[in-house]
Structure formats: C-alpha cells, structure tokens
Amino acid sequence: MGHLERSRIFLEVAERSSFADASRALNLSRSVVTRQVAELEEELGVQLFVRTTRKVALTAPGAIYADRMRTAVRQIDQATDAVRDEQHTLRGTLKVSAPLSFGMRFLPDAIARFRILYPELTLAMDLTDRFVDILRDDYDMALRISGPPTDRSTIWRKICEVPRVLAASPDYVARRGSPAKPQELARHNCLAYSNSNDPQIWRLRNGDERADVSIASKLACNNGELLADLSIAGEGIVLLPRFIMEEALIDGRLVQVLPDWPPEMIWLTAFYPPYERLPAKVDAFTRFIEDAVAADQEELPNLGQKKPARRL
C-alpha cells in the first residue's frame, strides 16, 4: 500500500478508536490494519496512537495529522469524483476547433440542436482554417477538412468524404480559355489555398489515370470563401470543396473546369488528443455531427443533392 492508502486506514482507526472496528469497516484483517498503521508511524517518525488493552487514542501529533489528512483526503476524493464526472457525464466545457467555411455554413443549426439536447454542456467553438495543434492549444477535439490524416500524435475518426471541384468564372474562361487537360493548368492563373499541406500541387484523377500538376499562382489565401469570391471576380481557377462554391456553380457565376478530372477526395475528420477513451461529451458531439451530416446532406453537396445550400 502507498502513503494515501495507509493514511485512509489510519483515519478509520482514529474515527472508531479501535483497530478491530476499523478492520471490520474496511474488510481487512486486524493484522493488516495494525501493520499499515505501524508502517505509517515509521514513515512519519512519530507515534500516532496510544494503545492500551482497553482503548486506542490519538497522540498530539496523531491528532494534528488526522485533522490535516481528513481535509487532504476529502480534497483528493473530490478531485477524483470531478475527473470521473467529466469523463462520463455531459457537463462542463467542450472546446472544439472547426474550419471557418464549414462552421459558418453547417454548424449554426447543428449546434442549436445540440444545445437543446445537452443544455448543461458549455460549447466553446473556435472557427479557423488554421490547422490547430489540439495538444498545445488545449482543445477537446477538432474538426478538419483535409486529406487523410498522417498525424500520429492524435487519434481521429473519419466523418465523411468531402468532394472538391475545379472552377472559374465565365469571364475568366472567355478571356483565357478552359484547360482541356490537367497539364494546361500550368499556364493558367490558379488561386492557391495556402493552408494546404502542399498548396502548389493539384492532384487529379480520371479513372486509373492520375495527374499531379504544379500550379502557377500569384495569389494565395488561407480562406476558401475569399478564394471562391476571387474566382467569381475573374481572378483565376480555384480548387475548393464543392459546398463552398455550390450556389455559384448553380447560378452560373462559376463554371466547372476539367469535369472529367475530379480532384482527389478529402475528408471531414474529427481529431482528438490521445485519449485512452473518449470523454462522454467528446463522443456525444462527434456522434451528433456524424448524424447531422448524414441527415442534412444538402449542406455538403455531393454527399448528395446538387441544390443550393441553405443559409443557416
């Protein structure tokens, strides 16, 4: 036994003024209780009890130690209960990072429904296109739209695939033409997403055929909404998740480029610190987002329907 366990036994003997009664209450043999108290006294270098054939009483140092240890053990128990409560109940604060465009378009309605289900949970959302370090920045979890995970310091769960398209404005296509094959992208002005792990390479596929194209870009940005608006304004060809550009594609402000060469699929993924087991609040929010995405596919077109995304 460790110091804490021996101290608990000591407190039980002090409370009952009896080794025999303490042993029965703790479901331990009297010899174990006696030995553990003796080892605690040896460790502390003081006598904690006056023992006679008729009674067990605290010494002056024993009374001081009992008074302090009752408070310490109570605080330890409260801390233990709080940690267990945090792990298994849906209370406290849940700190989540999510991509800006996805958050603005999809999360308001989803979060409102989540709050109705879990009113005692405080949700702290941080919308950013930056790939946050969930360990360093103390997030409970992060939602990301990116390629398949390679980070081995975290654990993750794939929520869904997110289709992407190449697009440009009709004005840009009229001025510069539309590329007929991926290699022709090199002579076009392509708008780079600067948060990509490899923003200068666009990887496209046509069946079993693959093309990795080095793009020439005089403009890079870390936000998909701004890149889409710049492409609508005629600044160049952009590669983005379809849900960001769906309305502009439907109303003709953007047209698809190289439709037979779709970009490699990316994922909406939930990332977590290296939990041994997901806390209840983290697991509940992840499952809720999974269900919300599945039930509301029009928010991420070509998870299904090609119709305008609802503005939430």
N, C-alpha and C positions, 0 to 999 in steps of 0.2 A: 504494500500500500504506500501511497505517497503522503506528503505532508497534509494535503487537504483532507484525504480520507481519514487519517489519524485524528485530525482536528475535529471532524464530524463525530467520531466515536467519543472523543474527549467531551464534546458538548453534550452528547446524550448522557454520559455518566454524570456530568455536572448538573444537568437538568433533573435527573432522577435520584441523585445522591446514592447511587447503587450500581455496582458493576453487574450484579445479577439481573436487575431490572433492565439495564441498558442492553445487555446481551440478548435478552428476550425481545426487546423492542426492535433491535437491529437484525434479529435472526442470525446471530453469530454465537459461537461458543464463548463461555466466560473466559476461557484461557486466551482466546484471540483478542478479546476486548482488553483484558489485563495487559497482554503483551504489547498491543498497539499504543496504549497509554504510556506504558513504561518506555517504549521507543521514542515517543514524542517528548517525554520528560528528558530523556538522554540527549535528544537533538537540541532541545531548548536550553539544556543545562540548568533546569530549575525543577523543584518538586511542585507538582500541580495539585496534588491531593494529600490530605492527611487521612491515612487509612487505619481504622481500628476494627475490631471484631464486630462492633455494633453500628458503625456509621462511616460514611465517606464524605469528607468535607473539603471544600476548596481552600488552598492556602492563599495568602495575599497575592503572590504572583499569579496563582491559578485564577483568582477572581478577575484580575486585570486582563489576563489572556482570554478568559471566557467572554468578557464584555466586548473586547475588540473583535474576537473571532466571530461572535454572533452577527455583528454588523458586516464583517467581511464575507462570511458565508452567505448571508442574505443577499448581498450585492452580486455575488457570483451566481447565485441561483436566479436572480432577476435578469442578469445578463444572458444566462443560458436560455431562459424562457423567451427572452426577446429575440434571440437569434433563431430559435426553433419556430417562434411565431412568424418571423419574417420569411422563413423558408416555406412554411406550409399554409400560410393564410394570405388573403388578398387585401392587405393593408399596407400602409407606408407609402413610399415614393418609388415610382418606376421611371428611371431616366433612360430615354430612348433617342438615338440619332437616326435620322431618315433623310433621303435625298430631297432636295428642295422641290423640284417639279412634281415628283410622286406625292410628296407631302401635301402640297397645295391643291392638287387635283383630286387625290383619293382619300386622304386621311381625315378631313374635317367631319364628314358624315360618319365614317367608321369610328372615329374617336368619340363622337357624340353618343353612338350606340353603346360603345364600350363603357362609357361613364355611367350610363343608365344601369348596366348590368353590375358594375363594381363601384358603387358610389364612395366607398371608404378608401379607395386607392387613388393617390395623387399621381397624375401623369405629367412628367416633365419632358416635353418634346423639343429636340434641337434639330432644326431643318438646315442642312448644309450639304453641298455637293462635294465637300472635302471628305476624304476617307479618314474618319477619325480613328484614333488609337483607343479602343474601348478599355484597355487596361490602364493606360496612362491617364486618360480623361475621365475615368470612373463612371462609365456607362454600364447600365444593367444589360443592355443589348443594343444592337444597331441593325437597321435595315439598309441594305445596299443594293444598287443595280449595277452589276459589273459582270465580268467574265467569271467562270468557275473559280472558286476560292483556291488560293495557294498558301494562305497564311496558316502556319502550323501552330501559332501561339494561341489561337482561338478555336472554338468549336462552332459549327454552323449547321443550318437547316435550309435546304432549297425550298422556296415557297412556290415559285412558278417561273416559267421562261418568259422573257420579255422580247418580242420581235423588234427589230430595227429596220429602217429603210434609208436609202439614199434619196435625197430630194433637192430640188432647186426651184426657183421661181420661173414662171413662163417667160418673164423678161430676160432673165439670165440665159435661158435656153435659146431664146431668139437671137441674143447677141453672140453667144459663144458656142452654140450648138450643144447637142446632148451626146455624151460619150456612147459609142457603140460597143465598146469592150472595156474591161477594167483598166487595162494599161493606158487608155486615153485619159484617165483621171489625172495622170501626172502633168498634163498640160492645162488643167483647169484650176481655178481658184477654189480650193477646198477649205472649208471652215473647220478648224481643229478643236476638239474638245480637250482642254488642257488637263483635266483631271484623269484622263485615261492613263493606264499604265504605260501604254506605248502609242501616244497620240499621232505619230507620223505614219503609222501602218494601218491600212484598212484591209481587213481580211474578208474576202468574199468567196462564195461557193456557187457553183452551178452543177448540181448533181454531185458526181465524184470529182469534178474538176475544181481546183482551188486557185485563187489569185490573191497574193499579198502585195498590195500596192503602196508604194511610198508616195505620200501626197505632198503637194507643194502648197503651203499655206502662209499667207501674210497676215492671218488673223487667227488667234486662238483665244478661247474663253472657257471658264470653268463652270458655265451655267447653260443648260440646254435650252431654256426658254429664250435667252438672248440670242443664242446661235440660230434658233428657228426664226426669230424675228429678223435677224440679219439676212438670212437666206430669203425670206419673203421679200425683203427690200432689194433683192437682186445682187447681194454681195458674193454669192457662190453656192457650191454644193455642200450639203451638210449630211452627216450620218448621225442619226439620233433614234432613241426609242420611238416607235410609231405613236404611242399615246400622246407624246408631246406635240406631234405635227398632224394628228388625225383630222382636226377641224379644217386646217389649212389645205390638206390634201383633198378633202371632200368638197370645199367651196372653190377650189381651183387656184388659190393663192400659191400653192406649191404643186409641183408635179413630180412623180416618181422617176428616178434616174436608174438605169440598169435594172429593170424589174426582174430580169432573168438571173441576176446575180445577187441574191439576198446576202446581207452581212451575216457573219456568224452570230448565233443566238447568244444573248446574255441572260442573266438570271436576276430575279428578285430573291435575295438571300437574307436570312436572319443570322447575325453573328453574335456570339456570346463570349464572355470571359470563360476560362477553362473550369466551369463548374463541374463537380462530380455528378451533381443532379440539378436540373433547372429549378430555381425557386418557383413557387406556385404562381406568383404574379408574372414572371417572365414567360412561363409556359402558357398561361392563360392569354396573355397579349399576343404571343406568337400564333396560337391556335385561332384566336379571333381574327387576326389579319389573314391567315390562310383561308378561313371560311368566308371572310368578307370579299377577298379577291375572287374566290370561286363563284360567289353569288352575284357579284357585280362586275361581270366581265367587260361590260361596255366601257369601264374606266380604263382598261388596258387593251385597246383593240388588238385584235388577232390573238388574244386569248380567245377571241371570238368575233363579235359583230363589228362590221365596219360602218358605224354610225357615229354621229358627233358625241363626244364625251360630255357628260353632264357637268356643268359648272357647279361645284358644291359650295 
